[in-house]
Each structure stands twice: as C-alpha cells, then as structure tokens.
Amino acid sequence: MRGRTMTAVAAAAALAATGAVAVGGATAAAPKPAKTVKGSLITAKLHTLKPGTKVASSRIGTRTLVNANVGWALAAGQQAQYAATTTNGGKTWTIASPALHVDAAQAPLAVTQMGATSAKVAYAFGSGQVADVTSDGGKHWYAALFQGTVMAVVPGLGSRQLLAFVDSGASGTGPSGPTYQYSSTNGGQTWTLAPGS
C-alpha cells in the first residue's frame, strides 16, 4: 500500500510541476495557442442552398456595405447560414458561399457577424471557433478552426491582411481567458500567431 501511495504522490507532483492540473484550488493552466492555424476549403453540403440563389431581404441579417452598391451580409435558409452579396445597394441579395454553418450540426462553426473590405474580401465569425474568409468574391471560402472563440476579425495593415482575435476561454477567473491575435495575408488559408500573444 505504501508503494502505491508514494507512486500516486509522485505522479501528482509531476503533473503539478507541468501546470497541467489544478492544485490546492488553483485552476489548470491555459493551453498554449497554436502558432499556425490552417484554413480548410469550405465545400457544398447536401440539402443546402447553392451559390447564386436569390435571397429575400427578410432572410438577410448583419450587413456590410463596402461602397454605395456592393455589400456583404449573412443570410439564413435551409437550416444554415451563408454569405450573401449585393451589387445594387441592397435591393437584391444572392448567396455567395456554400453553407458556412449548418444549424444544430456544427456548433463550433457558428457565425453571427459579417465583415468585408472590398467586393472580393469578406469574412464571417462570431459565437464559434471559426473565421470564414473569401478573397476572390466568394468563389472560394476557407474556414480556420481556432482553439477558442473568435471574438473579432478586422482589416489589418495593407489590403490583404486580416486580424483575428481569439478568446482562449481557459481562465480560472471567469468564462474568458487570454485573447490571442492571429494574422492572415492569404485570404484565410493560413493564420499566424502574433509575436507576444
């Protein structure tokens, strides 16, 4: 019995030394953020709307106009969320992506916010762990899955840079943890952790 007790004590001490477990009421250390997050090409899913489908204005949510005519928005339909675009100031909207999130099936991929920097570059994020990005007007979309909630995606320096702010959600003081900044310059295909994050 003494051998088992000593082994358990030694194992607990080794784990505590790594910061991987809570000791004496303290919480576990936040996991180290990934240095690079790779986006995956989003493909069409069965029983969802196809790009080019017209969408009623009542199905359009968050809208971002990049000029007087061109804009992007989130659209709902077929139990999913999509990016939609307008070229006439919001009079009509057209689906411009495969389904970005399918309701009740893809919680980490949930999106609630839409942003854009031009007719070519748009992004969706919010309430999930994903940043969805197109840099070619909706022909191709890339989904990057982060280790935490994507709180914001914003334009960075230059016309091609986007920044994503990710809440690791691993704090012992509440629901939020350290926030990490990532940068992409290739349309969301690759995100790199900012130095000092």
N, C-alpha and C positions, 0 to 999 in steps of 0.2 A: 504494500500500500504506500509505503514511504517513497518508493521509486516512482510510482505514478504521480504522487503529489509533487515531487521535485520536477518531473517532466512537464507537468501542467504549468507550474510556476515559471519554469524556464521558457516554455512556449509563449506564455502571456507576456513575459518580459521582452522577448524578441519581437513580438508583434507590436508592443507599446513603443519600442525603440524605433520602429519604422514609421510610426504615426498613423498606422492603418486602422487602429481600433480606438474606441473610447476608453479612457482610463480615469477612474475616480470622478465620474460625472462629466468629463470633457467629451467633446464630440469628435467624430472622425475627421481627419484632415481632408480638405477638398482635393479631388483628383487633379493631377496635373493636366492642363489643357493640351490638346493635340497641337503640334507645331504646324501641321498642314492638314487641311480638310479638303477632300476631293469631291467635286460635284459629279452627279450621275445624270446622264441624259434622261429626261422625262419622256416616256413613251405613252401612246394612247392606251387607255384601259377599256375593256368591254363595257358596253351599255352606258357610255358617256358621250357628251356632245363632241362633235368634230370641229376642228378649227375652220373658220369661215361661216359657221352657223350664226344667223342673226339672233340677237337677244333683245327682249323687251326692256325698256328703261326701268321698269319695276323690278327687274332681276339684277340691276346694277347697284353695287354698294360703293365702297370707297373709290373716289375718282381723282385722277391727277391729270391736269391738262399741261402739256409742255409748250403749247402755243395756242393761238385762237382757234385752231382747227383740230389738232392732234392731241389725243389723250389716251390714257390707260385707266382701267378700272377692274375691280373684282366683280365677277358675275357668278350667280348661283343657278344651278339647273341640273337635273338628273342626279340629285343627291351628291353634288360635288361643287367645288369652286374652281373657277377658270380665270385667266386673264382675258380681258376684252379690250378692244381698241375702237376708237372713233377717228374719223378723218374730217368730220363736219361739225365740230364743236359740241358733240354730244347728242345730236339729233338722232343718230342711229349708232348701234354698237354691234360688234362682231366678235365672236370667240377667236382669240389669238393664241391659244395654248391647248395642249392636252389637259386633262383634269389635273390640277395641282394638288388637290386634296379630295379624297372620297370620304364623305361623312360616315362616321361610326366604324370605319375600317382602318384609318390611318391617322390616329391622334397625334403622333409626333410630327406629322407633315402638315398640320393645320396652319392656315394662313388667314389673316384678318386685315392686313394692311397692304396697300399697293403704292409703289412709287415709280418714278421714271425720270430720266434725264434728257431723253430725246424720243423721237419716233422709233428708234432702234433699240434703246436700252431701257428695260423695265425690270422691276423686281417686286416680289411678294414675300411677306414674312408675318410674324406676329402670332403669339399664343402657342407656337410649336417650336420645334428644334431645327427648323429648316429655313433656308434662304433659297428662293427660286429666282433664277435670273435668265433673261434673254439679252443678247447683244446684237441680234440680227432681225429685230422687228417681230419676233415671235416664231420664227421658223424652227428654232431650237431653244429648248429650255433646260437648264441644269439645276438640280436640287442638291444642295450641300446640307448634310445632316450633322449638326454640331452636338457637343456634349453639354447641353443646357438650352435654355430658352433664348431664341433670337429676339432681342428687345427692340432693335432698330437696324435698318440698312439705310445708309445715306451716301450721297456722292462724296468722293474723296478729291484729291488733287488731280487735276487733269481730266480729260473727257472719258477715260476708260476705267478709272479707279472707283471701286465701291468699298465702303467700310461696313462691317457687320459688328454689332455689339452683342455679346453673348453672356447672359447671366448663368453662372455655373450652378446656381441653386443648391450649393453644398455648404451653406453656413450654419453654424450651431446657434446663431442669434436670431434666426427667422427664416422665412422662405427664400431669401436672396442670398447669394454667395458672391464671390469675386466676379467682376464683369471683365471679360476679355475682349480685346479688339482684334479683328481679323481684316485683312485687305485682299481684294481680288482685282487683277488688272486684265483678266482674260474671260470676262463675261460669266463669272461664277463657276468656272470649271475647276479652279483651284483657289483656296483661301489660305493665307499665311498669317500666323500669329504675329502681332506687332511686338517689336522688342520692348521689354519692360512690362508686358502684360502678364 
